[in-house]
Amino acid sequence: MTRKTSAADALAASAADFQHALLTWFDAHQRRLPWRDAPSLYKTVVSEFMLQQTQVKTVLPYFARWLAALPDFAALAAAPEPQVLKLWEGLGYYSRARNLHRLARAVVALPAPPRTAAAWQTLPGVGPYTAAAITSISFAAPAACVDGNVVRILARLTADPTPYRDSATAAKAFTPLATALLSPVRSGDHNQAMMELGATVCFRAHPLCTVCPVFSFCAARRSGEPEQFPRLAPKVIERRAVTRVWCERAGALLLHRAAATARRFANIHELPTAAQLGVDETVLSSHPPLAQRTRAITRFSITETICAAPAAQRYSASDELVWVPLAELETVTLSGPHRRWIGELLAARANASSPAKHRPSPSSATRRRASAAG
């Protein structure tokens, strides 16, 4: 019997005690979150989509704004896509918003929402983890959630030495153990408690082992090296560079709108690239850039240099190039980073052009002091 199997079997044999310790802690220490107050299937679905690859603190204002505008599946299903994307603006991974939109339309067309994880996985954007979360929380289905947080907890509980290629591979490997530990009575609370434990106690770095409710079950804590688990291969980050063009005319800014068929940024606006405008990058690089920023998208680290457009060139609107009046920028959906960068550049220009406050020269101040003293 391998070390991994032995530790997992021992933990599974203590499942009832583990569940009691975990749920007692959760009942006393769970965070107040809007999708837990007066919970509903719709709130659970929306929160699970928003929380994919996004932290709770980031999601909170988006969730409140979304619920105020689209309070149920019927409202979301009837909403036009531009409204859906605008409400999602800044959360990134816009395919989540489109899938959620399509899911709502599918749900309202059914006699009743599905109640099993397998049925939910047939709907747009719903994978094993999301299906387990939705059905366990909303219908008490016996489906265990296994995400990065849960992988980390289970790997530490068992001091699992296995080197995994990535988190998805590890999640698949740990699903049988997660299922064996799942509370048969409170499956939804159990799944939320595991996620809560990973988010608030069992951190990736510097875990709070002294206050962990299941520390007595943890083999990694006994080893003294909990941060050594799980053993995941490091991500390979690919670095890319993009030159963006700031082109302004008569109080309007030229933006590129991705095609509706684009895989990642469909119908989302950003500053156009030099390539999209057919501008020679060597001409742009002959002048200092307006700004240089970096953002991460999946495995890519992208450095984006924003340069002023050559004064002599003129650009016409097209299906993908649109002139947007500066006063109407709030009406279009921009990617989160570009919304922020455009705002920064406009604010910097406004500050630079505003008249400086009058400050007396040292000589005049000295003269006033001398006059007052006399």
C-alpha positions in Angstrom: 0.0 0.0 0.0 1.4 3.4 -1.0 1.8 6.3 1.4 -0.8 8.2 -0.5 -3.4 5.4 -0.4 -2.7 4.7 3.3 -3.2 8.3 4.3 -6.3 8.7 2.2 -7.8 5.5 3.5 -7.1 6.5 7.1 -8.7 9.9 6.5 -11.8 8.3 4.8 -12.2 6.0 7.8 -12.5 9.1 10.0 -15.0 10.8 7.7 -17.7 11.3 10.3 -15.3 12.9 12.8 -13.9 15.1 10.0 -17.3 16.2 8.9 -18.3 17.1 12.4 -15.1 19.2 13.0 -15.4 20.9 9.6 -19.1 21.8 9.8 -19.0 22.9 13.4 -16.3 25.4 12.4 -18.2 26.5 9.3 -21.4 27.1 11.3 -19.5 29.4 13.6 -17.1 31.2 11.3 -18.5 31.3 7.8 -18.4 34.7 6.1 -21.5 36.7 5.4 -21.8 36.6 1.7 -24.7 37.9 -0.4 -25.4 34.6 -2.1 -25.7 32.9 1.3 -28.3 35.5 2.5 -31.7 34.3 1.4 -30.1 31.8 -0.9 -31.7 30.8 -4.2 -30.7 28.7 -7.2 -30.2 31.8 -9.3 -27.9 33.4 -6.8 -25.9 30.2 -6.5 -25.5 29.9 -10.2 -24.5 33.6 -10.7 -22.0 33.5 -7.9 -20.4 30.2 -9.0 -19.9 31.6 -12.5 -18.4 34.9 -11.2 -16.2 33.1 -8.7 -14.5 31.0 -11.4 -10.9 32.3 -11.4 -11.9 35.4 -9.4 -11.6 36.2 -5.7 -14.6 36.9 -3.5 -13.6 40.5 -2.7 -13.5 41.3 -6.4 -16.9 39.6 -7.1 -18.9 41.3 -4.3 -19.7 44.6 -6.1 -20.3 42.9 -9.4 -22.7 40.5 -7.8 -24.7 43.3 -6.2 -24.9 45.2 -9.4 -25.9 42.2 -11.4 -28.7 41.1 -9.0 -30.1 44.7 -9.0 -30.3 44.7 -12.9 -31.0 41.0 -13.6 -32.7 39.5 -10.5 -33.7 36.1 -11.9 -33.2 33.6 -14.8 -36.1 35.2 -16.8 -34.6 38.7 -16.6 -31.2 37.4 -17.6 -32.6 35.3 -20.5 -34.5 38.4 -21.8 -31.5 40.8 -21.5 -29.6 41.8 -24.6 -26.0 40.7 -24.8 -24.5 44.2 -24.6 -26.2 44.7 -21.3 -24.9 41.4 -20.0 -21.3 42.2 -21.1 -21.5 45.7 -19.6 -22.6 44.4 -16.2 -19.7 41.9 -16.4 -17.1 44.6 -17.6 -13.9 44.3 -15.5 -14.4 40.7 -14.3 -12.6 39.3 -17.3 -13.0 35.9 -19.0 -16.1 37.2 -20.8 -17.0 33.7 -22.1 -18.3 33.2 -18.5 -20.9 36.0 -19.0 -21.9 34.6 -22.4 -22.3 31.1 -21.1 -24.3 32.3 -18.2 -26.6 34.2 -20.6 -27.0 31.1 -22.7 -27.6 29.0 -19.6 -30.4 31.3 -18.4 -32.1 31.0 -21.8 -31.8 27.2 -21.6 -33.1 27.0 -18.0 -36.2 29.2 -18.7 -37.1 26.9 -21.7 -37.2 23.9 -19.4 -40.3 22.8 -17.4 -38.0 22.9 -14.3 -34.3 23.4 -13.6 -32.3 20.2 -13.6 -31.4 18.8 -10.1 -28.5 16.5 -10.8 -24.8 17.3 -11.5 -24.9 15.3 -14.7 -27.8 17.2 -16.1 -26.2 20.6 -15.2 -23.1 19.6 -17.1 -25.1 19.6 -20.3 -25.7 23.4 -19.9 -23.3 26.1 -21.2 -20.3 26.8 -19.1 -20.9 24.2 -16.5 -18.1 21.8 -15.7 -17.8 19.1 -13.0 -16.9 21.6 -10.2 -19.7 24.1 -11.0 -22.3 21.4 -11.4 -21.3 19.9 -8.0 -21.5 23.3 -6.3 -24.8 24.2 -7.8 -26.6 20.9 -7.1 -25.1 20.3 -3.7 -25.9 23.8 -2.4 -29.4 24.1 -4.1 -30.6 20.5 -4.0 -28.4 18.7 -1.4 -27.1 16.5 -4.2 -24.3 14.2 -3.0 -21.7 15.7 -5.3 -18.3 16.8 -4.1 -16.6 20.0 -5.2 -12.9 19.8 -6.0 -11.2 23.0 -7.0 -7.7 24.4 -6.3 -8.6 25.1 -2.7 -9.9 21.6 -2.1 -6.9 20.0 -3.8 -4.6 22.0 -1.5 -6.6 20.9 1.6 -6.7 17.2 0.6 -3.1 17.1 -0.5 -2.0 18.5 2.9 -4.4 16.3 4.9 -2.8 13.2 3.2 0.7 14.7 2.7 0.4 13.4 -0.8 3.8 13.3 -2.5 2.5 12.8 -6.0 3.8 15.3 -8.6 0.8 16.5 -10.6 1.0 18.2 -14.0 -1.6 20.8 -13.1 -4.5 21.6 -10.8 -7.0 19.9 -13.1 -5.1 16.6 -13.0 -4.9 16.8 -9.2 -8.6 17.6 -8.9 -9.5 14.5 -10.9 -7.2 12.4 -8.7 -8.6 13.7 -5.4 -12.3 13.5 -6.4 -12.7 9.9 -4.9 -11.3 11.1 -1.5 -13.5 14.3 -1.6 -16.5 12.1 -2.3 -15.6 9.7 0.6 -15.4 12.7 3.0 -18.6 14.4 1.9 -21.3 14.8 4.5 -24.3 12.7 3.3 -26.7 15.1 5.2 -25.2 18.5 4.5 -23.4 18.2 1.2 -23.9 21.8 0.2 -22.6 23.1 3.5 -19.7 20.7 3.4 -18.6 21.8 0.0 -18.9 25.5 1.0 -17.0 24.7 4.2 -14.1 23.2 2.3 -13.9 26.2 0.0 -14.1 28.5 3.0 -11.3 26.6 4.7 -9.1 27.0 1.7 -9.9 30.7 1.3 -9.5 31.8 4.9 -7.3 29.3 6.7 -5.4 26.8 4.5 -3.6 29.4 2.4 -1.2 28.5 -0.3 1.5 30.3 1.7 1.7 30.7 5.5 -1.4 28.6 6.3 -3.0 29.2 9.7 -2.5 25.7 11.0 -2.9 26.7 14.6 -6.6 27.7 14.1 -7.5 25.1 11.5 -10.6 23.1 12.6 -9.2 19.8 11.0 -5.6 20.2 12.1 -5.7 16.9 14.0 -6.4 15.0 10.7 -3.6 16.7 8.8 -0.5 14.7 7.9 1.3 17.7 6.4 1.0 19.6 9.6 2.6 16.8 11.5 5.4 16.8 9.0 6.0 20.5 9.6 6.0 21.3 5.9 2.4 22.0 4.8 3.5 24.4 2.1 5.2 21.6 0.3 1.8 20.3 -0.8 0.2 20.0 -3.3 3.1 19.3 -5.6 2.1 20.9 -8.9 4.4 21.5 -11.8 5.2 25.2 -12.1 3.2 27.1 -14.7 5.1 28.0 -17.9 4.5 31.7 -18.4 4.7 32.9 -22.0 5.6 36.6 -22.4 4.3 38.7 -25.2 4.5 42.3 -26.3 1.8 44.4 -28.0 1.9 47.9 -29.3 -1.3 49.8 -28.9 -2.2 53.1 -30.6 -3.9 56.1 -29.0 -5.7 57.9 -31.8 -8.0 60.8 -30.9 -9.9 63.1 -33.2 -12.5 65.8 -32.5 -13.1 64.6 -29.0 -13.5 60.9 -29.9 -11.2 58.0 -29.3 -10.6 55.2 -31.9 -11.3 51.8 -30.4 -11.1 48.2 -31.8 -14.2 46.1 -31.3 -13.4 42.4 -31.5 -15.6 40.4 -33.8 -18.7 38.6 -32.5 -17.0 35.3 -33.3 -13.8 36.0 -31.4 -13.1 33.3 -28.9 -12.1 35.5 -25.9 -13.1 39.1 -26.4 -16.1 39.0 -28.7 -17.7 42.5 -29.0 -15.3 43.9 -26.3 -13.5 47.2 -27.1 -9.8 47.9 -26.6 -7.3 50.4 -27.9 -6.3 49.1 -31.4 -2.9 47.5 -32.0 -0.4 48.9 -34.5 -1.1 45.8 -36.7 -4.8 46.4 -36.7 -4.3 49.9 -37.9 -1.5 49.0 -40.3 0.9 51.4 -38.5 4.7 50.8 -38.7 5.8 50.2 -35.1 9.2 51.7 -35.9 7.5 55.0 -36.5 5.6 54.8 -33.2 8.8 53.9 -31.3 10.6 57.0 -32.5 8.6 59.0 -29.8 8.3 58.2 -26.0 5.2 56.0 -25.3 2.3 57.4 -23.5 2.2 54.4 -21.1 3.4 50.9 -20.7 1.3 48.3 -18.8 1.3 44.6 -18.2 -1.6 42.2 -17.8 -2.0 38.5 -17.4 -4.4 36.4 -19.6 -4.3 32.6 -18.8 -0.7 31.6 -19.2 0.4 34.8 -21.0 2.1 37.8 -19.5 1.4 40.6 -22.0 3.3 43.9 -22.0 1.3 46.6 -23.8 2.9 49.8 -24.9 0.5 52.6 -25.7 1.8 55.1 -28.3 0.3 58.2 -29.9 -0.8 57.8 -33.5 1.2 59.5 -36.2 -0.4 62.9 -36.7 -0.3 62.6 -40.5 -2.4 59.4 -40.6 -6.2 59.3 -40.8 -8.3 56.3 -39.9 -11.9 55.6 -40.9 -14.5 53.6 -38.9 -15.2 50.1 -40.0 -16.9 47.0 -38.6 -14.1 46.6 -36.1 -12.8 50.2 -35.7 -15.1 52.6 -34.0 -14.8 56.2 -33.1 -16.3 56.7 -29.6 -16.8 60.2 -28.2 -14.9 60.6 -24.9 -18.1 61.6 -23.2 -19.7 58.3 -24.2 -16.9 55.9 -23.2 -19.1 54.6 -20.3 -21.7 53.4 -22.8 -19.4 50.8 -24.5 -17.9 47.7 -23.0 -14.1 47.8 -22.6 -11.9 45.2 -21.2 -11.1 45.9 -17.6 -7.4 46.8 -18.1 -8.2 49.1 -21.0 -11.0 50.8 -19.1 -8.5 51.5 -16.4 -5.6 52.6 -18.6 -7.7 54.9 -20.7 -9.0 56.5 -17.6 -5.5 57.0 -16.3 -4.3 58.6 -19.5 -7.3 61.0 -19.6 -6.9 61.9 -16.0 -3.1 62.5 -16.4 -3.8 64.8 -19.4 -6.5 66.7 -17.5 -4.2 67.2 -14.5 -1.4 68.4 -16.8 -3.6 70.9 -18.6 -5.3 72.4 -15.5 -4.0 75.7 -14.3 -1.5 75.4 -11.4 -2.6 76.9 -8.1 -1.0 80.3 -7.4 1.9 79.9 -5.1 3.8 83.1 -4.0 7.4 83.1 -4.8 9.9 83.0 -1.9 10.8 86.6 -2.5 7.2 87.9 -2.3 6.5 85.8 0.8 9.6 87.2 2.4 8.5 90.7 1.6 5.1 90.1 3.2 6.6 88.8 6.3 9.0 91.7 6.5 6.1 94.1 6.0 4.1 92.5 8.7 7.0 92.6 11.1 7.4 96.3 10.4 
